[in-house]
Amino acid sequence: MKDEDIVERIQKNPKFMQFVTMRNNYSIVLSILMMIVYFGYILLVAFNKQFLGTKVAAGAMTSIGIPLGLGVIVFTIVITAIYVRRANSEFDAIKDEIVREASK
């Protein structure tokens, strides 16, 4: 069977279109969450430096900005891990099923 035939079968499969829509929607939601967190932090840096400069505790050397910045980094790692986990399990299983059906 030619590769072009398989590609055409995959593209015509309704499961494929549903899969693409589901995966894209998931990616968009995670991207929006990431942008809210990242740009929220940047906007705090730009417009509320006094808040970020507030000390965590009396006598502490660390300001609130440091844990928030680390939180952005941790959030990035966590959201990436969430996507990779779903992609490696659910998305790959659906993709394999669609390719298997098209190869018949």
Distance bins in CASP14 RR format, pairs under 12 A and 6 or more apart:
PFRMAT RR
TARGET T0000
AUTHOR 0000-0000-0000
RMODE 2
METHOD distances of the structure
MODEL  1
1 7 0 0 0 0 0 1 0 0 0 0 0
1 8 0 0 0 0 0 1 0 0 0 0 0
1 9 0 0 0 0 1 0 0 0 0 0 0
1 99 0 0 0 0 0 1 0 0 0 0 0
1 102 0 0 0 0 1 0 0 0 0 0 0
1 103 1 0 0 1 0 0 0 0 0 0 0
1 104 0 0 0 0 1 0 0 0 0 0 0
2 8 0 0 0 0 1 0 0 0 0 0 0
2 9 0 0 0 0 0 1 0 0 0 0 0
2 102 0 0 0 0 0 1 0 0 0 0 0
2 103 0 0 0 0 0 1 0 0 0 0 0
3 9 0 0 0 0 0 1 0 0 0 0 0
3 10 0 0 0 0 0 1 0 0 0 0 0
3 99 0 0 0 0 0 1 0 0 0 0 0
3 102 0 0 0 0 0 1 0 0 0 0 0
3 103 0 0 0 0 0 1 0 0 0 0 0
4 10 0 0 0 0 0 1 0 0 0 0 0
4 11 0 0 0 0 0 1 0 0 0 0 0
4 102 0 0 0 0 0 1 0 0 0 0 0
5 11 0 0 0 0 0 1 0 0 0 0 0
5 12 0 0 0 0 0 1 0 0 0 0 0
5 102 0 0 0 0 1 0 0 0 0 0 0
5 103 0 0 0 0 1 0 0 0 0 0 0
5 104 0 0 0 0 0 1 0 0 0 0 0
6 12 0 0 0 0 0 1 0 0 0 0 0
6 13 0 0 0 0 0 1 0 0 0 0 0
6 16 0 0 0 0 0 1 0 0 0 0 0
6 98 0 0 0 0 0 1 0 0 0 0 0
6 99 1 0 0 1 0 0 0 0 0 0 0
6 100 0 0 0 0 0 1 0 0 0 0 0
6 101 0 0 0 0 0 1 0 0 0 0 0
6 102 1 0 1 0 0 0 0 0 0 0 0
6 103 1 0 0 1 0 0 0 0 0 0 0
6 104 0 0 0 0 1 0 0 0 0 0 0
7 13 0 0 0 0 0 1 0 0 0 0 0
7 16 0 0 0 0 0 1 0 0 0 0 0
7 98 0 0 0 0 0 1 0 0 0 0 0
7 99 0 0 0 0 0 1 0 0 0 0 0
7 102 0 0 0 0 1 0 0 0 0 0 0
7 103 0 0 0 0 0 1 0 0 0 0 0
8 16 0 0 0 0 0 1 0 0 0 0 0
8 102 0 0 0 0 1 0 0 0 0 0 0
9 15 0 0 0 0 0 1 0 0 0 0 0
9 16 0 0 0 0 1 0 0 0 0 0 0
9 98 0 0 0 0 1 0 0 0 0 0 0
9 99 0 0 0 0 1 0 0 0 0 0 0
9 100 0 0 0 0 0 1 0 0 0 0 0
9 101 1 0 0 1 0 0 0 0 0 0 0
9 102 1 1 0 0 0 0 0 0 0 0 0
9 103 0 0 0 0 1 0 0 0 0 0 0
9 104 0 0 0 0 1 0 0 0 0 0 0
10 16 1 0 1 0 0 0 0 0 0 0 0
10 17 0 0 0 0 0 1 0 0 0 0 0
10 19 0 0 0 0 1 0 0 0 0 0 0
10 20 0 0 0 0 0 1 0 0 0 0 0
10 94 0 0 0 0 0 1 0 0 0 0 0
10 95 0 0 0 0 1 0 0 0 0 0 0
10 96 0 0 0 0 0 1 0 0 0 0 0
10 97 0 0 0 0 0 1 0 0 0 0 0
10 98 1 0 1 0 0 0 0 0 0 0 0
10 99 1 0 0 1 0 0 0 0 0 0 0
10 100 0 0 0 0 0 1 0 0 0 0 0
10 101 0 0 0 0 1 0 0 0 0 0 0
10 102 1 0 1 0 0 0 0 0 0 0 0
10 103 0 0 0 0 1 0 0 0 0 0 0
10 104 0 0 0 0 0 1 0 0 0 0 0
11 17 0 0 0 0 1 0 0 0 0 0 0
11 19 0 0 0 0 0 1 0 0 0 0 0
11 20 0 0 0 0 1 0 0 0 0 0 0
11 98 0 0 0 0 0 1 0 0 0 0 0
11 99 0 0 0 0 0 1 0 0 0 0 0
11 102 0 0 0 0 1 0 0 0 0 0 0
12 98 0 0 0 0 0 1 0 0 0 0 0
12 101 0 0 0 0 0 1 0 0 0 0 0
12 102 0 0 0 0 1 0 0 0 0 0 0
13 19 0 0 0 0 1 0 0 0 0 0 0
13 20 0 0 0 0 0 1 0 0 0 0 0
13 94 0 0 0 0 0 1 0 0 0 0 0
13 95 0 0 0 0 0 1 0 0 0 0 0
13 97 0 0 0 0 1 0 0 0 0 0 0
13 98 1 0 1 0 0 0 0 0 0 0 0
13 99 0 0 0 0 1 0 0 0 0 0 0
13 100 0 0 0 0 0 1 0 0 0 0 0
13 101 1 0 0 1 0 0 0 0 0 0 0
13 102 1 0 0 1 0 0 0 0 0 0 0
13 103 0 0 0 0 0 1 0 0 0 0 0
13 104 0 0 0 0 0 1 0 0 0 0 0
14 20 0 0 0 0 0 1 0 0 0 0 0
14 21 0 0 0 0 0 1 0 0 0 0 0
14 98 0 0 0 0 1 0 0 0 0 0 0
14 101 0 0 0 0 0 1 0 0 0 0 0
15 21 0 0 0 0 0 1 0 0 0 0 0
15 22 0 0 0 0 0 1 0 0 0 0 0
15 93 0 0 0 0 0 1 0 0 0 0 0
15 94 1 0 0 1 0 0 0 0 0 0 0
15 95 0 0 0 0 1 0 0 0 0 0 0
15 96 0 0 0 0 0 1 0 0 0 0 0
15 97 1 0 0 1 0 0 0 0 0 0 0
15 98 1 0 1 0 0 0 0 0 0 0 0
15 99 0 0 0 0 0 1 0 0 0 0 0
15 100 0 0 0 0 0 1 0 0 0 0 0
15 101 1 0 0 1 0 0 0 0 0 0 0
15 102 0 0 0 0 1 0 0 0 0 0 0
16 22 0 0 0 0 0 1 0 0 0 0 0
16 23 0 0 0 0 0 1 0 0 0 0 0
16 94 0 0 0 0 1 0 0 0 0 0 0
16 95 0 0 0 0 1 0 0 0 0 0 0
16 97 0 0 0 0 0 1 0 0 0 0 0
16 98 1 0 1 0 0 0 0 0 0 0 0
16 99 0 0 0 0 1 0 0 0 0 0 0
16 101 0 0 0 0 1 0 0 0 0 0 0
16 102 0 0 0 0 1 0 0 0 0 0 0
17 23 0 0 0 0 0 1 0 0 0 0 0
17 24 0 0 0 0 0 1 0 0 0 0 0
17 94 0 0 0 0 0 1 0 0 0 0 0
17 98 0 0 0 0 0 1 0 0 0 0 0
18 24 0 0 0 0 0 1 0 0 0 0 0
18 25 0 0 0 0 0 1 0 0 0 0 0
18 94 0 0 0 0 1 0 0 0 0 0 0
18 97 0 0 0 0 0 1 0 0 0 0 0
18 98 0 0 0 0 1 0 0 0 0 0 0
19 25 0 0 0 0 0 1 0 0 0 0 0
19 26 0 0 0 0 0 1 0 0 0 0 0
19 87 0 0 0 0 0 1 0 0 0 0 0
19 90 0 0 0 0 1 0 0 0 0 0 0
19 91 1 0 0 1 0 0 0 0 0 0 0
19 92 0 0 0 0 0 1 0 0 0 0 0
19 93 0 0 0 0 0 1 0 0 0 0 0
19 94 1 0 1 0 0 0 0 0 0 0 0
19 95 1 0 0 1 0 0 0 0 0 0 0
19 96 0 0 0 0 0 1 0 0 0 0 0
19 97 0 0 0 0 1 0 0 0 0 0 0
19 98 1 0 0 1 0 0 0 0 0 0 0
19 99 0 0 0 0 0 1 0 0 0 0 0
19 101 0 0 0 0 0 1 0 0 0 0 0
20 26 0 0 0 0 0 1 0 0 0 0 0
20 27 0 0 0 0 0 1 0 0 0 0 0
20 91 0 0 0 0 0 1 0 0 0 0 0
20 94 0 0 0 0 0 1 0 0 0 0 0
20 95 0 0 0 0 0 1 0 0 0 0 0
20 98 0 0 0 0 0 1 0 0 0 0 0
21 27 0 0 0 0 0 1 0 0 0 0 0
21 28 0 0 0 0 0 1 0 0 0 0 0
21 94 0 0 0 0 0 1 0 0 0 0 0
22 28 0 0 0 0 0 1 0 0 0 0 0
22 29 0 0 0 0 0 1 0 0 0 0 0
22 86 0 0 0 0 0 1 0 0 0 0 0
22 87 0 0 0 0 0 1 0 0 0 0 0
22 90 0 0 0 0 1 0 0 0 0 0 0
22 91 0 0 0 0 1 0 0 0 0 0 0
22 94 0 0 0 0 1 0 0 0 0 0 0
22 95 0 0 0 0 0 1 0 0 0 0 0
23 29 0 0 0 0 0 1 0 0 0 0 0
23 30 0 0 0 0 0 1 0 0 0 0 0
23 83 0 0 0 0 1 0 0 0 0 0 0
23 86 0 0 0 0 1 0 0 0 0 0 0
23 87 0 0 0 0 1 0 0 0 0 0 0
23 90 0 0 0 0 1 0 0 0 0 0 0
23 91 1 0 1 0 0 0 0 0 0 0 0
23 92 0 0 0 0 0 1 0 0 0 0 0
23 94 0 0 0 0 1 0 0 0 0 0 0
23 95 0 0 0 0 1 0 0 0 0 0 0
23 98 0 0 0 0 0 1 0 0 0 0 0
24 30 0 0 0 0 0 1 0 0 0 0 0
24 31 0 0 0 0 0 1 0 0 0 0 0
24 91 0 0 0 0 0 1 0 0 0 0 0
25 31 0 0 0 0 0 1 0 0 0 0 0
25 32 0 0 0 0 0 1 0 0 0 0 0
26 32 0 0 0 0 0 1 0 0 0 0 0
26 33 0 0 0 0 0 1 0 0 0 0 0
26 79 0 0 0 0 0 1 0 0 0 0 0
26 82 0 0 0 0 1 0 0 0 0 0 0
26 83 1 0 0 1 0 0 0 0 0 0 0
26 85 0 0 0 0 0 1 0 0 0 0 0
26 86 1 0 0 1 0 0 0 0 0 0 0
26 87 0 0 0 0 1 0 0 0 0 0 0
26 90 0 0 0 0 1 0 0 0 0 0 0
26 91 0 0 0 0 1 0 0 0 0 0 0
26 94 0 0 0 0 0 1 0 0 0 0 0
27 33 0 0 0 0 0 1 0 0 0 0 0
27 34 0 0 0 0 0 1 0 0 0 0 0
27 79 0 0 0 0 0 1 0 0 0 0 0
27 80 0 0 0 0 0 1 0 0 0 0 0
27 82 0 0 0 0 0 1 0 0 0 0 0
27 83 1 0 0 1 0 0 0 0 0 0 0
27 84 0 0 0 0 0 1 0 0 0 0 0
27 86 0 0 0 0 0 1 0 0 0 0 0
27 87 0 0 0 0 1 0 0 0 0 0 0
27 91 0 0 0 0 0 1 0 0 0 0 0
28 34 0 0 0 0 0 1 0 0 0 0 0
28 35 0 0 0 0 0 1 0 0 0 0 0
28 83 0 0 0 0 0 1 0 0 0 0 0
29 35 0 0 0 0 0 1 0 0 0 0 0
29 36 0 0 0 0 0 1 0 0 0 0 0
29 79 0 0 0 0 0 1 0 0 0 0 0
29 82 0 0 0 0 0 1 0 0 0 0 0
29 83 0 0 0 0 0 1 0 0 0 0 0
29 86 0 0 0 0 0 1 0 0 0 0 0
30 36 0 0 0 0 0 1 0 0 0 0 0
30 37 0 0 0 0 0 1 0 0 0 0 0
30 75 0 0 0 0 0 1 0 0 0 0 0
30 76 0 0 0 0 0 1 0 0 0 0 0
30 78 0 0 0 0 0 1 0 0 0 0 0
30 79 1 0 1 0 0 0 0 0 0 0 0
30 80 0 0 0 0 1 0 0 0 0 0 0
30 81 0 0 0 0 0 1 0 0 0 0 0
30 82 1 0 0 1 0 0 0 0 0 0 0
30 83 1 0 1 0 0 0 0 0 0 0 0
30 84 0 0 0 0 0 1 0 0 0 0 0
30 85 0 0 0 0 0 1 0 0 0 0 0
30 86 0 0 0 0 1 0 0 0 0 0 0
30 87 0 0 0 0 0 1 0 0 0 0 0
31 37 0 0 0 0 0 1 0 0 0 0 0
31 38 0 0 0 0 0 1 0 0 0 0 0
31 39 0 0 0 0 0 1 0 0 0 0 0
31 76 0 0 0 0 0 1 0 0 0 0 0
31 79 0 0 0 0 1 0 0 0 0 0 0
31 80 0 0 0 0 0 1 0 0 0 0 0
31 83 0 0 0 0 1 0 0 0 0 0 0
32 38 0 0 0 0 0 1 0 0 0 0 0
32 39 0 0 0 0 0 1 0 0 0 0 0
32 79 0 0 0 0 0 1 0 0 0 0 0
33 39 0 0 0 0 0 1 0 0 0 0 0
33 40 0 0 0 0 0 1 0 0 0 0 0
33 72 0 0 0 0 0 1 0 0 0 0 0
33 75 0 0 0 0 1 0 0 0 0 0 0
33 76 0 0 0 0 0 1 0 0 0 0 0
33 78 0 0 0 0 0 1 0 0 0 0 0
33 79 1 0 0 1 0 0 0 0 0 0 0
33 80 0 0 0 0 0 1 0 0 0 0 0
33 82 0 0 0 0 1 0 0 0 0 0 0
33 83 0 0 0 0 0 1 0 0 0 0 0
34 40 0 0 0 0 0 1 0 0 0 0 0
34 41 0 0 0 0 0 1 0 0 0 0 0
34 72 0 0 0 0 1 0 0 0 0 0 0
34 73 0 0 0 0 0 1 0 0 0 0 0
34 75 1 0 0 1 0 0 0 0 0 0 0
34 76 1 0 0 1 0 0 0 0 0 0 0
34 77 0 0 0 0 0 1 0 0 0 0 0
34 78 0 0 0 0 0 1 0 0 0 0 0
34 79 1 0 1 0 0 0 0 0 0 0 0
34 80 0 0 0 0 1 0 0 0 0 0 0
34 82 0 0 0 0 0 1 0 0 0 0 0
34 83 0 0 0 0 1 0 0 0 0 0 0
35 41 0 0 0 0 0 1 0 0 0 0 0
35 42 0 0 0 0 0 1 0 0 0 0 0
35 43 0 0 0 0 0 1 0 0 0 0 0
35 72 0 0 0 0 0 1 0 0 0 0 0
35 75 0 0 0 0 0 1 0 0 0 0 0
35 76 0 0 0 0 0 1 0 0 0 0 0
35 79 0 0 0 0 0 1 0 0 0 0 0
36 42 0 0 0 0 0 1 0 0 0 0 0
36 43 0 0 0 0 0 1 0 0 0 0 0
36 72 0 0 0 0 0 1 0 0 0 0 0
36 75 0 0 0 0 1 0 0 0 0 0 0
36 79 0 0 0 0 0 1 0 0 0 0 0
37 43 0 0 0 0 0 1 0 0 0 0 0
37 44 0 0 0 0 0 1 0 0 0 0 0
37 68 0 0 0 0 1 0 0 0 0 0 0
37 69 0 0 0 0 1 0 0 0 0 0 0
37 71 0 0 0 0 1 0 0 0 0 0 0
37 72 1 0 1 0 0 0 0 0 0 0 0
37 73 0 0 0 0 0 1 0 0 0 0 0
37 74 0 0 0 0 0 1 0 0 0 0 0
37 75 1 0 1 0 0 0 0 0 0 0 0
37 76 1 0 0 1 0 0 0 0 0 0 0
37 77 0 0 0 0 0 1 0 0 0 0 0
37 78 0 0 0 0 0 1 0 0 0 0 0
37 79 0 0 0 0 1 0 0 0 0 0 0
38 44 0 0 0 0 0 1 0 0 0 0 0
38 45 0 0 0 0 0 1 0 0 0 0 0
38 68 0 0 0 0 0 1 0 0 0 0 0
38 69 0 0 0 0 1 0 0 0 0 0 0
38 71 0 0 0 0 0 1 0 0 0 0 0
38 72 1 0 0 1 0 0 0 0 0 0 0
38 73 0 0 0 0 0 1 0 0 0 0 0
38 75 0 0 0 0 1 0 0 0 0 0 0
38 76 1 0 0 1 0 0 0 0 0 0 0
38 79 0 0 0 0 0 1 0 0 0 0 0
39 45 0 0 0 0 0 1 0 0 0 0 0
39 46 0 0 0 0 1 0 0 0 0 0 0
39 47 0 0 0 0 0 1 0 0 0 0 0
39 72 0 0 0 0 0 1 0 0 0 0 0
40 46 0 0 0 0 1 0 0 0 0 0 0
40 47 0 0 0 0 1 0 0 0 0 0 0
40 48 0 0 0 0 0 1 0 0 0 0 0
40 52 0 0 0 0 0 1 0 0 0 0 0
40 68 0 0 0 0 1 0 0 0 0 0 0
40 69 0 0 0 0 0 1 0 0 0 0 0
40 71 0 0 0 0 0 1 0 0 0 0 0
40 72 0 0 0 0 1 0 0 0 0 0 0
40 75 0 0 0 0 0 1 0 0 0 0 0
41 47 0 0 0 0 0 1 0 0 0 0 0
41 48 0 0 0 0 0 1 0 0 0 0 0
41 51 0 0 0 0 0 1 0 0 0 0 0
41 52 0 0 0 0 1 0 0 0 0 0 0
41 64 0 0 0 0 0 1 0 0 0 0 0
41 65 0 0 0 0 1 0 0 0 0 0 0
41 66 0 0 0 0 0 1 0 0 0 0 0
41 67 0 0 0 0 0 1 0 0 0 0 0
41 68 1 0 0 1 0 0 0 0 0 0 0
41 69 1 0 0 1 0 0 0 0 0 0 0
41 70 0 0 0 0 0 1 0 0 0 0 0
41 71 0 0 0 0 1 0 0 0 0 0 0
41 72 1 0 1 0 0 0 0 0 0 0 0
41 73 0 0 0 0 0 1 0 0 0 0 0
41 75 0 0 0 0 1 0 0 0 0 0 0
41 76 0 0 0 0 0 1 0 0 0 0 0
42 48 0 0 0 0 0 1 0 0 0 0 0
42 52 0 0 0 0 0 1 0 0 0 0 0
42 68 0 0 0 0 0 1 0 0 0 0 0
42 69 0 0 0 0 0 1 0 0 0 0 0
42 72 0 0 0 0 1 0 0 0 0 0 0
43 49 0 0 0 0 0 1 0 0 0 0 0
43 51 0 0 0 0 0 1 0 0 0 0 0
43 52 0 0 0 0 0 1 0 0 0 0 0
43 68 0 0 0 0 0 1 0 0 0 0 0
44 50 0 0 0 0 0 1 0 0 0 0 0
44 51 1 0 0 1 0 0 0 0 0 0 0
44 52 1 0 1 0 0 0 0 0 0 0 0
44 53 0 0 0 0 0 1 0 0 0 0 0
44 54 0 0 0 0 0 1 0 0 0 0 0
44 63 0 0 0 0 0 1 0 0 0 0 0
44 64 0 0 0 0 1 0 0 0 0 0 0
44 65 1 0 0 1 0 0 0 0 0 0 0
44 68 1 0 0 1 0 0 0 0 0 0 0
44 69 0 0 0 0 1 0 0 0 0 0 0
44 72 0 0 0 0 0 1 0 0 0 0 0
45 51 0 0 0 0 0 1 0 0 0 0 0
45 52 1 0 0 1 0 0 0 0 0 0 0
45 53 0 0 0 0 0 1 0 0 0 0 0
45 63 0 0 0 0 0 1 0 0 0 0 0
45 64 0 0 0 0 0 1 0 0 0 0 0
45 65 0 0 0 0 1 0 0 0 0 0 0
45 68 0 0 0 0 1 0 0 0 0 0 0
45 69 0 0 0 0 1 0 0 0 0 0 0
45 72 0 0 0 0 0 1 0 0 0 0 0
46 52 0 0 0 0 0 1 0 0 0 0 0
48 54 0 0 0 0 1 0 0 0 0 0 0
48 64 0 0 0 0 0 1 0 0 0 0 0
48 65 0 0 0 0 0 1 0 0 0 0 0
48 68 0 0 0 0 0 1 0 0 0 0 0
49 63 0 0 0 0 1 0 0 0 0 0 0
49 64 0 0 0 0 0 1 0 0 0 0 0
49 65 0 0 0 0 1 0 0 0 0 0 0
50 63 0 0 0 0 0 1 0 0 0 0 0
50 64 0 0 0 0 0 1 0 0 0 0 0
50 65 0 0 0 0 0 1 0 0 0 0 0
51 63 0 0 0 0 1 0 0 0 0 0 0
51 64 1 0 0 1 0 0 0 0 0 0 0
51 65 0 0 0 0 1 0 0 0 0 0 0
51 68 0 0 0 0 1 0 0 0 0 0 0
52 62 0 0 0 0 0 1 0 0 0 0 0
52 63 1 0 0 1 0 0 0 0 0 0 0
52 64 1 0 1 0 0 0 0 0 0 0 0
52 65 1 0 1 0 0 0 0 0 0 0 0
52 66 0 0 0 0 1 0 0 0 0 0 0
52 67 0 0 0 0 0 1 0 0 0 0 0
52 68 1 0 0 1 0 0 0 0 0 0 0
52 69 0 0 0 0 1 0 0 0 0 0 0
53 60 0 0 0 0 0 1 0 0 0 0 0
53 61 0 0 0 0 0 1 0 0 0 0 0
53 62 0 0 0 0 1 0 0 0 0 0 0
53 63 1 1 0 0 0 0 0 0 0 0 0
53 64 1 0 0 1 0 0 0 0 0 0 0
53 65 1 0 0 1 0 0 0 0 0 0 0
53 66 0 0 0 0 1 0 0 0 0 0 0
53 67 0 0 0 0 0 1 0 0 0 0 0
53 68 0 0 0 0 0 1 0 0 0 0 0
54 60 0 0 0 0 0 1 0 0 0 0 0
54 62 0 0 0 0 0 1 0 0 0 0 0
54 63 1 0 0 1 0 0 0 0 0 0 0
54 64 1 0 1 0 0 0 0 0 0 0 0
54 65 0 0 0 0 1 0 0 0 0 0 0
54 66 0 0 0 0 0 1 0 0 0 0 0
54 67 0 0 0 0 0 1 0 0 0 0 0
54 68 0 0 0 0 0 1 0 0 0 0 0
55 61 1 0 0 1 0 0 0 0 0 0 0
55 62 1 0 0 1 0 0 0 0 0 0 0
55 63 1 0 1 0 0 0 0 0 0 0 0
55 64 1 0 0 1 0 0 0 0 0 0 0
55 65 0 0 0 0 0 1 0 0 0 0 0
55 66 0 0 0 0 0 1 0 0 0 0 0
55 67 0 0 0 0 0 1 0 0 0 0 0
56 62 1 0 1 0 0 0 0 0 0 0 0
56 63 1 0 0 1 0 0 0 0 0 0 0
56 64 1 0 0 1 0 0 0 0 0 0 0
56 65 0 0 0 0 1 0 0 0 0 0 0
56 66 0 0 0 0 1 0 0 0 0 0 0
56 67 1 0 0 1 0 0 0 0 0 0 0
56 68 0 0 0 0 0 1 0 0 0 0 0
56 70 0 0 0 0 0 1 0 0 0 0 0
57 63 0 0 0 0 0 1 0 0 0 0 0
57 64 0 0 0 0 0 1 0 0 0 0 0
57 67 0 0 0 0 0 1 0 0 0 0 0
60 66 0 0 0 0 0 1 0 0 0 0 0
60 67 0 0 0 0 0 1 0 0 0 0 0
62 68 0 0 0 0 0 1 0 0 0 0 0
62 69 0 0 0 0 0 1 0 0 0 0 0
62 70 0 0 0 0 0 1 0 0 0 0 0
63 69 0 0 0 0 0 1 0 0 0 0 0
63 70 0 0 0 0 0 1 0 0 0 0 0
64 70 0 0 0 0 0 1 0 0 0 0 0
64 71 0 0 0 0 0 1 0 0 0 0 0
65 71 0 0 0 0 1 0 0 0 0 0 0
65 72 0 0 0 0 1 0 0 0 0 0 0
66 72 0 0 0 0 0 1 0 0 0 0 0
66 73 0 0 0 0 0 1 0 0 0 0 0
67 73 0 0 0 0 0 1 0 0 0 0 0
67 74 0 0 0 0 1 0 0 0 0 0 0
68 74 0 0 0 0 0 1 0 0 0 0 0
68 75 0 0 0 0 0 1 0 0 0 0 0
69 75 0 0 0 0 1 0 0 0 0 0 0
69 76 0 0 0 0 0 1 0 0 0 0 0
70 76 0 0 0 0 0 1 0 0 0 0 0
70 77 0 0 0 0 0 1 0 0 0 0 0
71 77 0 0 0 0 1 0 0 0 0 0 0
71 78 0 0 0 0 1 0 0 0 0 0 0
71 79 0 0 0 0 0 1 0 0 0 0 0
72 78 0 0 0 0 0 1 0 0 0 0 0
72 79 0 0 0 0 0 1 0 0 0 0 0
73 79 0 0 0 0 0 1 0 0 0 0 0
73 80 0 0 0 0 0 1 0 0 0 0 0
74 80 0 0 0 0 0 1 0 0 0 0 0
74 81 0 0 0 0 0 1 0 0 0 0 0
75 81 0 0 0 0 0 1 0 0 0 0 0
75 82 0 0 0 0 0 1 0 0 0 0 0
76 82 0 0 0 0 0 1 0 0 0 0 0
76 83 0 0 0 0 0 1 0 0 0 0 0
77 83 0 0 0 0 0 1 0 0 0 0 0
77 84 0 0 0 0 0 1 0 0 0 0 0
78 84 0 0 0 0 0 1 0 0 0 0 0
78 85 0 0 0 0 0 1 0 0 0 0 0
79 85 0 0 0 0 0 1 0 0 0 0 0
79 86 0 0 0 0 0 1 0 0 0 0 0
80 86 0 0 0 0 0 1 0 0 0 0 0
80 87 0 0 0 0 0 1 0 0 0 0 0
81 87 0 0 0 0 0 1 0 0 0 0 0
81 88 0 0 0 0 0 1 0 0 0 0 0
82 88 0 0 0 0 0 1 0 0 0 0 0
82 89 0 0 0 0 0 1 0 0 0 0 0
82 90 0 0 0 0 0 1 0 0 0 0 0
83 89 0 0 0 0 0 1 0 0 0 0 0
83 90 0 0 0 0 0 1 0 0 0 0 0
83 91 0 0 0 0 1 0 0 0 0 0 0
84 90 0 0 0 0 0 1 0 0 0 0 0
84 91 0 0 0 0 1 0 0 0 0 0 0
84 92 0 0 0 0 0 1 0 0 0 0 0
85 91 0 0 0 0 1 0 0 0 0 0 0
85 92 0 0 0 0 0 1 0 0 0 0 0
86 92 0 0 0 0 1 0 0 0 0 0 0
86 93 0 0 0 0 0 1 0 0 0 0 0
86 94 0 0 0 0 0 1 0 0 0 0 0
87 93 0 0 0 0 0 1 0 0 0 0 0
87 94 0 0 0 0 0 1 0 0 0 0 0
87 95 0 0 0 0 1 0 0 0 0 0 0
88 94 0 0 0 0 0 1 0 0 0 0 0
88 95 0 0 0 0 0 1 0 0 0 0 0
88 96 0 0 0 0 0 1 0 0 0 0 0
89 95 0 0 0 0 0 1 0 0 0 0 0
89 96 0 0 0 0 0 1 0 0 0 0 0
90 96 0 0 0 0 0 1 0 0 0 0 0
90 97 0 0 0 0 0 1 0 0 0 0 0
91 97 0 0 0 0 0 1 0 0 0 0 0
91 98 0 0 0 0 0 1 0 0 0 0 0
92 98 0 0 0 0 0 1 0 0 0 0 0
92 99 0 0 0 0 0 1 0 0 0 0 0
93 99 0 0 0 0 0 1 0 0 0 0 0
93 100 0 0 0 0 0 1 0 0 0 0 0
94 100 0 0 0 0 0 1 0 0 0 0 0
94 101 0 0 0 0 0 1 0 0 0 0 0
95 101 0 0 0 0 0 1 0 0 0 0 0
95 102 0 0 0 0 0 1 0 0 0 0 0
96 102 0 0 0 0 0 1 0 0 0 0 0
96 103 0 0 0 0 0 1 0 0 0 0 0
97 103 0 0 0 0 0 1 0 0 0 0 0
97 104 0 0 0 0 0 1 0 0 0 0 0
98 104 0 0 0 0 0 1 0 0 0 0 0
END
